[in-house]
Amino acid sequence: MNGPYEYVSPNYWFEDTKKGGAFGFNTETSPGAQIPSLETIKKMIPKDKLWPINSAWNYHCTSSLLMSNNLDVNTLMIDKRYGKSEDINEYLMKSDALGYEAMRGMFEGFRARIPKATGIIQWMLNSAWPSFYWQLYDYYLLPTSGYYATRKANNITQLIYDYAKNQIIAVNESLNTEKKLKAQITVYDFNSNLLKKEILNFDINSISSRSIFQMDSYPEGIFLDLKLFDKKGVQIASNLYWLSNKKDVFDWDKSLWGNTPFKEYADFTKLNDLPKSEITTTYSIKTIGTNEELNVTLTNTNSKMAFFIHLNMTDSQNNTIFPVFWDDNYVSVLPNEKRTIKCVIPKNLVQKTKIRLVISGWNVGEQTHLLEIK
C-alpha cells in the first residue's frame, strides 16, 4: 500500500520502480479524483454553488487531514495540462479526459510489466456517499469515465502504449498462446493529418507481455490508434491515446505516501483547438430475452478525428436511465471511420416508453435521437 491516492499521470506507473509503480502486487491505490457527471453533481451541490469550484465541492471530497480533501490537484492538472476551464461544462469534459487517461494508465502499467507486476487493486469501486474521489461509478450508480477506462485497460488481449519506453506492448492474459495476431498502429497529429501507419504480425505466449514496436518521436502532440486483429482478421481490441510532445516530469525527491508532485507537465492545450468533426448516427434495437440490445453506429463523415465521444440514454425528464451496459464509451472515431457500440438495457427500464440517445464529444456537436422501444 505505497499509494498514490492523488492524481498521477499515466507515465508514473511505467516509470516508477520504488513507490507505487508497476511492480509486484499493489493492494490498494488510485490516481485520485474521478469526477461524476453534471447530473450527479446537481444532486450533491446547491444550484448557487455549482461554479466556480468552492467549499461545497470540497465537502464532498475525503475526510483526510493530509490530502485529497479538496479538488485543488484535479484543477491544477486540468489548468496545466489541458488549459483553464471557462465554465462547469468545460471543467467536466476535461476532468473526464484527465480521469480516463489516469485510470487507464494505472491498469495498463501493471499489465505491460507482466511478470514483474502481478496485480493491482483500485481504491475503490464506488462511493458510499456522494463524492468526487476514487470511484468507478458514483453514489447514484452512474459510471465515471474511469469505469470505461478500466474496461479498456483490462481487455484480455490488448495493445498498450508504454509511456516510459515509447513502445507498443502486446499483452495476453488468456490461457492460450495467441498466434498470427495482427497489430495496426496509426499516428495522426492533432489536425488529423496521417503521420504513420504500420501493420505487423506477431505471436504471444499466455499470461505474458512483450514489446512489438518502437515508436518514433514527434515534435508535436499526436493521436495514437492501436487496433488488434486475431488470426481470422476479426478486430478483438482497440485503444486510442492522445500524447503530448512534452512529458510529465515528477519531482521524485518530494514524493510522499499518497502523492508525487510534478516538475513539468504534458501539454494538451491544442486539443482545445481541434477542428470540428461530424458524426452520422444510426441505430438498431432488438429484444433478447429480458433485455433490449441497442447497437449504435457512429460514422465519421469527414477527414477530422471525432474525439472522446460520450453516449448516454435519458428519459423524458432528461435523467440518465440506469443500469444500462455499454460495451465501450468515451470513444473516438478516426477520420472516415465507422464504429458500432452496443448497449444492453433491461427491458423493464424502457418498455413502452420513449427514451433519448444523447451523443456529445470534444469536437462533435451534441445530438439527441428519440428512440421508441415497443
Backbone hydrogen bonds in HBPLUS format (Angstrom, degrees):
<---DONOR---> <-ACCEPTOR-->    atom                        ^
c    i                          cat <-CA-CA->   ^        H-A-AA   ^      H-
h    n   atom  resd res      DA  || num        DHA   H-A  angle D-A-AA Bond
n    s   type  num  typ     dist DA aas  dist angle  dist       angle   num
A0030-SER N   A0004-PRO O   2.99 MM  26  6.12 169.9  2.00 157.9 159.4     1
A0005-TYR N   A0258-GLY O   2.88 MM 253  4.81 172.7  1.88 122.1 123.0     2
A0006-GLU N   A0258-GLY O   3.09 MM 252  6.12 130.6  2.34 169.7 171.2     3
A0012-TYR N   A0009-SER O   3.05 MM   3  5.86 158.4  2.10 128.1 133.7     4
A0014-PHE N   A0011-ASN O   3.13 MM   3  5.22 127.5  2.42  99.8 113.4     5
A0015-GLU N   A0011-ASN O   2.94 MM   4  6.04 144.7  2.06 155.7 165.7     6
A0016-ASP N   A0012-TYR O   2.94 MM   4  5.76 173.3  1.94 158.0 160.1     7
A0022-ALA N   A0013-TRP O   3.00 MM   9  5.21 161.0  2.04 140.0 138.6     8
A0023-PHE N   A0021-GLY O   2.91 MM   2  5.98 124.0  2.24 114.3  98.3     9
A0024-GLY N   A0116-LYS O   2.89 MM  92  6.12 157.1  1.94 141.9 138.1    10
A0118-THR N   A0024-GLY O   2.81 MM  94  5.31 166.9  1.83 126.0 130.6    11
A0026-ASN N   A0119-GLY O   2.98 MM  93  6.33 150.4  2.07 152.2 147.5    12
A0121-ILE N   A0026-ASN O   3.00 MM  95  6.43 140.9  2.16 161.4 172.9    13
A0029-THR N   A0121-ILE O   3.22 MM  92  6.58 140.7  2.38 160.5 171.1    14
A0123-TRP N   A0029-THR O   2.73 MM  94  5.20 164.9  1.75 143.3 144.5    15
A0134-TRP N   A0032-GLY O   3.35 MM 102  5.78 162.4  2.39 129.7 134.5    16
A0034-GLN N   A0132-PHE O   2.98 MM  98  5.80 144.9  2.10 135.9 147.0    17
A0040-THR N   A0037-SER O   3.12 MM   3  5.34 120.9  2.49 101.0 113.9    18
A0041-ILE N   A0037-SER O   2.97 MM   4  6.29 164.7  1.99 152.8 157.6    19
A0042-LYS N   A0038-LEU O   2.93 MM   4  6.06 153.8  2.00 152.7 157.3    20
A0043-LYS N   A0040-THR O   2.89 MM   3  5.27 144.4  2.02 108.6 119.7    21
A0044-MET N   A0041-ILE O   2.93 MM   3  4.96 140.0  2.09  99.6 112.0    22
A0045-ILE N   A0041-ILE O   2.83 MM   4  5.87 159.8  1.87 167.0 169.8    23
A0049-LYS N   A0046-PRO O   2.85 MM   3  5.27 161.0  1.89 118.4 123.7    24
A0057-TRP N   A0054-ASN O   3.05 MM   3  5.54 130.7  2.31 110.5 121.8    25
A0058-ASN N   A0054-ASN O   3.16 MM   4  6.53 161.1  2.20 147.4 153.1    26
A0059-TYR N   A0055-SER O   2.92 MM   4  6.04 140.8  2.07 143.5 152.3    27
A0060-HIS N   A0057-TRP O   2.92 MM   3  5.55 149.9  2.01 115.1 123.7    28
A0061-CYS N   A0058-ASN O   2.99 MM   3  5.19 149.8  2.08 118.4 115.7    29
A0132-PHE N   A0060-HIS O   2.96 MM  72  6.18 134.9  2.17 160.4 163.2    30
A0062-THR N   A0068-SER O   3.04 MM   6  5.80 148.7  2.14 142.6 148.5    31
A0075-THR N   A0071-LEU O   2.96 MM   4  6.12 164.8  1.99 155.3 159.7    32
A0076-LEU N   A0072-ASP O   2.85 MM   4  5.98 156.8  1.90 146.0 153.0    33
A0077-MET N   A0073-VAL O   2.92 MM   4  6.12 162.5  1.95 155.5 159.3    34
A0078-ILE N   A0074-ASN O   3.06 MM   4  6.32 153.5  2.13 144.8 151.9    35
A0079-ASP N   A0075-THR O   2.87 MM   4  6.08 169.7  1.88 154.5 157.5    36
A0080-LYS N   A0076-LEU O   2.86 MM   4  6.01 165.7  1.88 155.2 158.7    37
A0081-ARG N   A0077-MET O   2.88 MM   4  5.67 157.9  1.93 140.8 147.8    38
A0082-TYR N   A0078-ILE O   2.77 MM   4  5.04 147.7  1.88 132.4 143.4    39
A0083-GLY N   A0078-ILE O   2.79 MM   5  5.98 126.7  2.08 153.0 156.9    40
A0268-PHE N   A0081-ARG O   2.62 MM 187  5.50 158.4  1.67 159.2 165.6    41
A0091-TYR N   A0087-ASP O   3.07 MM   4  6.32 159.1  2.12 149.9 156.4    42
A0092-LEU N   A0088-ILE O   2.92 MM   4  6.11 157.4  1.98 150.7 155.7    43
A0093-MET N   A0089-ASN O   3.03 MM   4  6.18 156.8  2.08 143.9 150.3    44
A0094-LYS N   A0090-GLU O   3.02 MM   4  6.21 164.0  2.05 151.3 155.0    45
A0095-SER N   A0091-TYR O   2.85 MM   4  6.00 146.6  1.96 140.7 151.2    46
A0096-ASP N   A0092-LEU O   2.92 MM   4  6.08 151.0  2.01 145.4 151.9    47
A0097-ALA N   A0093-MET O   3.27 MM   4  6.62 156.1  2.33 142.3 147.6    48
A0098-LEU N   A0094-LYS O   2.86 MM   4  6.04 165.0  1.88 151.1 155.8    49
A0099-GLY N   A0095-SER O   2.79 MM   4  5.85 167.5  1.81 150.9 154.6    50
A0100-TYR N   A0096-ASP O   2.94 MM   4  5.95 149.7  2.04 140.8 149.3    51
A0101-GLU N   A0097-ALA O   3.10 MM   4  6.28 176.6  2.10 156.0 155.7    52
A0102-ALA N   A0098-LEU O   3.14 MM   4  6.23 152.6  2.22 143.1 151.1    53
A0103-MET N   A0099-GLY O   2.98 MM   4  6.02 167.2  2.00 146.8 150.2    54
A0104-ARG N   A0100-TYR O   2.94 MM   4  6.01 169.7  1.95 157.5 161.0    55
A0105-GLY N   A0101-GLU O   3.05 MM   4  5.89 156.2  2.11 133.6 140.8    56
A0106-MET N   A0102-ALA O   3.16 MM   4  6.37 147.2  2.27 142.1 149.8    57
A0107-PHE N   A0103-MET O   3.39 MM   4  6.72 169.0  2.40 156.8 155.7    58
A0108-GLU N   A0104-ARG O   2.90 MM   4  5.99 165.4  1.92 157.3 162.2    59
A0109-GLY N   A0105-GLY O   2.91 MM   4  5.81 150.3  2.00 140.4 147.2    60
A0111-ARG N   A0107-PHE O   3.19 MM   4  6.50 148.6  2.29 145.4 154.5    61
A0112-ALA N   A0108-GLU O   2.79 MM   4  5.91 158.7  1.83 155.0 160.4    62
A0114-ILE N   A0111-ARG O   3.35 MM   3  5.55 165.7  2.37 111.7 111.1    63
A0116-LYS N   A0113-ARG O   2.76 MM   3  5.58 111.4  2.23 147.3 153.0    64
A0117-ALA N   A0113-ARG O   2.95 MM   4  5.25 154.4  2.01 117.4 123.5    65
A0136-LEU N   A0125-LEU O   2.75 MM  11  5.26 162.7  1.78 132.6 138.7    66
A0137-TYR N   A0125-LEU O   3.30 MM  12  6.80 146.0  2.42 153.5 162.1    67
A0144-THR N   A0136-LEU O   2.93 MM   8  5.54 171.6  1.93 142.1 140.8    68
A0138-ASP N   A0142-LEU O   2.88 MM   4  5.44 163.0  1.91 144.2 142.4    69
A0141-LEU N   A0138-ASP O   2.82 MM   3  5.07 158.2  1.86 118.7 120.9    70
A0147-TYR N   A0144-THR O   3.09 MM   3  5.43 143.6  2.23 105.4 114.7    71
A0149-ALA N   A0145-SER O   2.99 MM   4  6.28 149.9  2.08 147.7 157.4    72
A0150-THR N   A0146-GLY O   2.92 MM   4  6.01 148.9  2.02 140.4 147.5    73
A0151-ARG N   A0147-TYR O   3.13 MM   4  6.49 156.4  2.19 144.6 150.5    74
A0152-LYS N   A0148-TYR O   2.98 MM   4  6.17 163.9  2.01 145.8 150.2    75
A0153-ALA N   A0149-ALA O   2.89 MM   4  6.04 163.1  1.92 149.0 153.7    76
A0154-ASN N   A0150-THR O   3.12 MM   4  6.18 138.0  2.31 143.6 153.1    77
A0155-ASN N   A0152-LYS O   3.41 MM   3  5.68 163.0  2.44 114.8 112.7    78
A0173-GLU N   A0156-ILE O   3.05 MM  17  5.31 164.4  2.07 140.4 145.1    79
A0158-GLN N   A0171-VAL O   3.02 MM  13  5.34 151.4  2.10 141.4 150.4    80
A0171-VAL N   A0158-GLN O   2.92 MM  13  5.34 158.7  1.96 162.0 164.9    81
A0160-ILE N   A0169-ILE O   2.77 MM   9  5.02 162.5  1.80 152.5 158.5    82
A0169-ILE N   A0160-ILE O   2.72 MM   9  5.02 173.7  1.73 159.5 161.1    83
A0162-ASP N   A0167-GLN O   2.83 MM   5  5.19 175.6  1.83 163.5 163.3    84
A0166-ASN N   A0162-ASP O   2.87 MM   4  5.43 127.5  2.15 147.4 157.1    85
A0215-MET N   A0166-ASN O   2.95 MM  49  5.62 154.8  2.02 151.3 158.1    86
A0168-ILE N   A0213-PHE O   2.83 MM  45  5.12 159.0  1.88 148.5 153.9    87
A0212-ILE N   A0168-ILE O   2.91 MM  44  5.87 170.9  1.91 167.1 168.5    88
A0170-ALA N   A0210-ARG O   2.81 MM  40  5.43 165.9  1.83 166.6 162.6    89
A0210-ARG N   A0170-ALA O   2.94 MM  40  5.43 149.6  2.03 149.5 158.6    90
A0172-ASN N   A0208-SER O   2.94 MM  36  5.55 167.4  1.95 170.6 172.3    91
A0207-ILE N   A0172-ASN O   2.81 MM  35  5.47 105.8  2.36 131.9 151.9    92
A0208-SER N   A0172-ASN O   3.02 MM  36  5.55 149.8  2.12 141.1 148.3    93
A0178-GLU N   A0204-ILE O   2.84 MM  26  5.36 154.0  1.91 169.1 165.7    94
A0204-ILE N   A0178-GLU O   2.86 MM  26  5.36 154.5  1.92 152.5 160.4    95
A0181-LEU N   A0202-PHE O   2.97 MM  21  5.43 144.1  2.10 172.3 166.3    96
A0202-PHE N   A0181-LEU O   2.99 MM  21  5.43 152.5  2.06 143.2 149.0    97
A0182-LYS N   A0229-PHE O   2.94 MM  47  5.04 162.2  1.98 143.8 146.9    98
A0229-PHE N   A0182-LYS O   2.87 MM  47  5.04 158.7  1.91 150.5 156.7    99
A0183-ALA N   A0200-LEU O   2.83 MM  17  5.39 166.8  1.84 166.0 168.9   100
A0200-LEU N   A0183-ALA O   3.00 MM  17  5.39 156.3  2.06 147.5 155.2   101
A0184-GLN N   A0227-LYS O   2.86 MM  43  5.11 163.4  1.89 154.1 156.6   102
A0227-LYS N   A0184-GLN O   3.01 MM  43  5.11 158.4  2.06 145.7 152.0   103
A0185-ILE N   A0198-GLU O   2.78 MM  13  5.07 171.3  1.79 160.3 162.9   104
A0198-GLU N   A0185-ILE O   2.78 MM  13  5.07 159.7  1.82 148.8 156.0   105
A0186-THR N   A0225-ASP O   2.95 MM  39  5.10 167.8  1.97 153.8 157.0   106
A0225-ASP N   A0186-THR O   2.82 MM  39  5.10 170.5  1.83 160.3 161.9   107
A0187-VAL N   A0196-LYS O   2.82 MM   9  5.02 161.4  1.85 149.7 150.6   108
A0195-LEU N   A0187-VAL O   2.74 MM   8  5.36 168.5  1.76 149.3 151.8   109
A0196-LYS N   A0187-VAL O   3.31 MM   9  5.02 152.6  2.39 134.0 132.1   110
A0188-TYR N   A0223-PHE O   2.98 MM  35  5.12 161.5  2.01 146.7 152.6   111
A0223-PHE N   A0188-TYR O   2.81 MM  35  5.12 159.0  1.85 143.8 150.6   112
A0189-ASP N   A0193-ASN O   3.01 MM   4  5.45 149.6  2.11 142.2 150.8   113
A0192-SER N   A0189-ASP O   2.90 MM   3  5.27 154.4  1.97 119.6 121.5   114
A0222-ILE N   A0243-LEU O   2.87 MM  21  5.31 154.5  1.94 148.4 156.9   115
A0243-LEU N   A0222-ILE O   2.84 MM  21  5.31 170.7  1.85 162.9 166.1   116
A0224-LEU N   A0241-TYR O   2.86 MM  17  5.02 160.0  1.90 140.2 146.6   117
A0241-TYR N   A0224-LEU O   2.85 MM  17  5.02 161.8  1.88 143.0 148.8   118
A0226-LEU N   A0239-ASN O   2.77 MM  13  5.09 165.9  1.79 161.9 165.8   119
A0239-ASN N   A0226-LEU O   2.84 MM  13  5.09 136.7  2.03 149.2 155.8   120
A0228-LEU N   A0237-ALA O   2.94 MM   9  5.10 166.6  1.96 145.0 143.2   121
A0236-ILE N   A0228-LEU O   2.79 MM   8  5.78 161.1  1.83 150.1 156.6   122
A0230-ASP N   A0234-VAL O   2.91 MM   4  5.46 158.9  1.95 145.6 147.6   123
A0233-GLY N   A0230-ASP O   2.90 MM   3  5.30 163.0  1.93 117.0 121.7   124
A0249-VAL N   A0264-GLU O   3.01 MM  15  4.87 163.9  2.04 119.3 123.7   125
A0263-LYS N   A0249-VAL O   2.63 MM  14  5.37 174.2  1.64 153.6 155.5   126
A0264-GLU N   A0249-VAL O   3.26 MM  15  4.87 160.8  2.29 127.5 131.3   127
A0251-ASP N   A0261-PRO O   2.87 MM  10  5.58 172.6  1.87 144.4 145.1   128
A0254-LYS N   A0251-ASP O   3.00 MM   3  5.74 156.4  2.05 121.4 128.2   129
A0255-SER N   A0252-TRP O   3.13 MM   3  5.14 164.9  2.15 111.1 112.2   130
A0256-LEU N   A0259-ASN O   2.79 MM   3  5.27 175.3  1.79 169.0 167.5   131
A0271-LEU N   A0268-PHE O   2.97 MM   3  5.68 160.6  2.01 120.2 126.4   132
A0272-ASN N   A0269-THR O   3.01 MM   3  5.64 157.3  2.06 114.4 121.0   133
A0273-ASP N   A0270-LYS O   3.04 MM   3  5.36 155.1  2.10 106.4 114.1   134
A0274-LEU N   A0271-LEU O   3.32 MM   3  5.19 160.0  2.36 108.2 105.9   135
A0277-SER N   A0363-ASN O   3.04 MM  86  6.03 166.8  2.06 164.9 162.4   136
A0301-THR N   A0278-GLU O   3.24 MM  23  6.02 154.8  2.31 147.7 155.0   137
A0280-THR N   A0299-THR O   2.86 MM  19  5.06 166.0  1.88 146.3 150.0   138
A0299-THR N   A0280-THR O   2.90 MM  19  5.06 165.9  1.91 151.1 155.4   139
A0282-THR N   A0297-THR O   3.09 MM  15  5.25 159.2  2.14 145.8 152.3   140
A0297-THR N   A0282-THR O   2.78 MM  15  5.25 168.3  1.80 153.5 157.4   141
A0284-SER N   A0295-ASN O   3.01 MM  11  5.36 142.6  2.15 139.5 151.0   142
A0295-ASN N   A0284-SER O   2.95 MM  11  5.36 166.7  1.97 157.8 162.2   143
A0286-LYS N   A0293-GLU O   3.09 MM   7  5.38 151.4  2.18 138.0 146.8   144
A0293-GLU N   A0286-LYS O   2.79 MM   7  5.38 173.8  1.80 164.4 166.4   145
A0288-ILE N   A0291-ASN O   2.88 MM   3  5.34 165.3  1.90 150.3 155.2   146
A0291-ASN N   A0288-ILE O   3.05 MM   3  5.34 161.0  2.09 125.5 129.6   147
A0347-LYS N   A0290-THR O   2.88 MM  57  5.63 167.5  1.90 145.8 146.4   148
A0292-GLU N   A0345-ILE O   2.72 MM  53  5.04 164.0  1.75 153.0 158.2   149
A0345-ILE N   A0292-GLU O   2.80 MM  53  5.04 166.5  1.82 158.3 162.0   150
A0294-LEU N   A0343-CYS O   2.81 MM  49  5.04 170.5  1.82 160.9 160.3   151
A0343-CYS N   A0294-LEU O   2.75 MM  49  5.04 151.4  1.83 152.1 159.7   152
A0296-VAL N   A0341-ILE O   2.83 MM  45  5.19 173.6  1.83 158.4 157.8   153
A0341-ILE N   A0296-VAL O   2.75 MM  45  5.19 160.0  1.79 152.7 155.3   154
A0298-LEU N   A0339-ARG O   2.69 MM  41  5.23 161.1  1.73 166.5 167.3   155
A0339-ARG N   A0298-LEU O   2.87 MM  41  5.23 158.8  1.92 146.1 153.2   156
A0300-ASN N   A0337-GLU O   2.83 MM  37  5.41 170.0  1.84 177.1 176.6   157
A0336-ASN N   A0302-ASN O   2.96 MM  34  5.49 128.2  2.24 166.0 166.8   158
A0306-ALA N   A0333-VAL O   2.98 MM  27  5.09 177.3  1.98 155.8 156.0   159
A0333-VAL N   A0306-ALA O   2.84 MM  27  5.09 154.1  1.91 145.1 153.0   160
A0362-TRP N   A0307-PHE O   2.99 MM  55  5.55 147.7  2.09 163.1 169.2   161
A0309-ILE N   A0331-VAL O   2.50 MM  22  4.99 172.1  1.51 153.8 151.0   162
A0331-VAL N   A0309-ILE O   2.85 MM  22  4.99 131.9  2.09 146.0 140.2   163
A0310-HIS N   A0360-SER O   2.69 MM  50  5.45 165.6  1.71 172.5 175.8   164
A0360-SER N   A0310-HIS O   3.11 MM  50  5.45 160.1  2.15 150.3 156.5   165
A0312-ASN N   A0358-VAL O   2.94 MM  46  5.16 144.0  2.07 148.6 157.7   166
A0358-VAL N   A0312-ASN O   2.80 MM  46  5.16 168.5  1.81 150.5 154.3   167
A0321-ILE N   A0313-MET O   2.85 MM   8  5.79 163.6  1.87 146.1 148.3   168
A0314-THR N   A0356-ARG O   2.86 MM  42  5.10 156.1  1.91 142.7 150.6   169
A0356-ARG N   A0314-THR O   2.83 MM  42  5.10 171.1  1.83 153.6 156.0   170
A0315-ASP N   A0319-ASN O   2.87 MM   4  5.49 147.8  1.97 144.4 152.2   171
A0318-ASN N   A0315-ASP O   2.95 MM   3  5.19 157.8  2.00 115.8 118.5   172
A0325-PHE N   A0344-VAL O   2.98 MM  19  5.07 159.7  2.02 143.8 149.9   173
A0344-VAL N   A0325-PHE O   3.02 MM  19  5.07 159.8  2.07 126.6 129.4   174
A0327-ASP N   A0342-LYS O   2.87 MM  15  5.62 154.2  1.94 162.9 166.3   175
A0337-GLU N   A0334-LEU O   3.03 MM   3  5.17 143.5  2.17 141.7 132.6   176
A0349-LEU N   A0346-PRO O   3.01 MM   3  5.78 159.5  2.05 122.7 128.8   177
A0350-VAL N   A0347-LYS O   3.14 MM   3  5.65 143.8  2.28 112.5 121.3   178
A0351-GLN N   A0347-LYS O   2.95 MM   4  5.59 129.8  2.21 164.6 173.4   179
A0355-ILE N   A0371-LEU O   2.90 MM  16  5.23 163.5  1.93 155.4 159.3   180
A0371-LEU N   A0355-ILE O   2.70 MM  16  5.23 172.5  1.71 167.3 168.0   181
A0357-LEU N   A0369-HIS O   2.80 MM  12  5.02 169.6  1.81 153.2 155.5   182
A0369-HIS N   A0357-LEU O   2.84 MM  12  5.02 157.2  1.89 142.6 150.4   183
A0359-ILE N   A0367-GLN O   2.88 MM   8  5.10 163.1  1.91 147.3 152.8   184
A0367-GLN N   A0359-ILE O   2.76 MM   8  5.10 156.9  1.81 151.1 159.0   185
A0361-GLY N   A0364-VAL O   3.34 MM   3  4.67 150.3  2.43 143.4 135.1   186
